[in-house]
């Protein structure tokens, strides 16, 4: 089964185009180092919760939008090596983050169902 890295972050809504260019450049780097797919989703219907929610998790401000994304890899081993190479790739190192990275939530997940 594949391996997935998942991400949730709050991006200033005014930075949508900047984020889009950043995401496209990063996707090319990840794919060059073994990723099968990179998906970026701009929040469109992301409600506030009372106990938990995406906006609460990333401490979204009024002028920000929640972004949900994932990278699919063929395996955890390919991901570990590919992520290491991606982080050292000058194309990614030169990127300026168009969001507050301290509020980025991420994790690696073993796929257990894919239908």
Residue pairs with C-beta under 8 A, 6 or more apart in sequence:
1 110
1 111
1 112
1 114
2 36
2 72
2 73
2 74
2 75
2 111
2 114
3 72
3 73
3 74
3 75
3 76
3 78
3 79
3 108
3 109
3 110
3 111
4 70
4 71
4 72
4 73
4 108
4 109
4 111
5 70
5 71
5 73
5 79
5 83
5 106
5 107
5 108
5 109
6 68
6 69
6 70
6 106
6 107
6 108
6 109
7 67
7 68
7 69
7 70
7 104
7 105
7 106
8 54
8 57
8 58
8 66
8 67
8 68
8 69
8 104
8 105
8 106
9 58
9 66
9 67
9 69
9 99
9 100
9 101
9 103
9 104
9 105
10 55
10 58
10 59
10 60
10 61
10 64
10 65
10 66
10 67
10 99
10 100
10 103
11 19
11 64
11 65
11 66
11 67
11 98
11 99
12 63
12 64
12 65
12 98
12 99
13 63
13 64
13 65
14 63
15 98
15 99
16 42
16 65
18 98
19 67
19 98
19 99
20 40
22 95
22 96
22 97
22 98
23 38
23 40
23 69
25 91
25 92
25 95
26 38
26 92
26 95
27 35
27 38
27 40
28 91
29 86
29 89
29 91
29 92
30 38
30 71
30 82
30 83
30 86
31 38
32 89
33 81
33 82
33 83
33 85
33 86
33 89
34 73
34 74
34 78
34 79
34 81
34 82
34 85
35 71
35 72
35 73
35 82
36 72
36 73
36 74
37 71
37 72
38 69
38 70
38 71
38 72
39 69
39 70
39 71
39 72
40 67
40 69
41 67
41 68
41 69
42 65
42 67
43 54
43 65
43 66
43 67
43 68
46 53
46 54
46 55
46 65
46 66
47 53
47 55
48 55
48 56
49 55
49 56
54 60
54 66
54 68
55 66
57 105
58 66
58 103
58 104
58 105
59 103
60 66
67 99
71 79
73 79
73 82
76 108
76 110
79 108
86 92
87 93
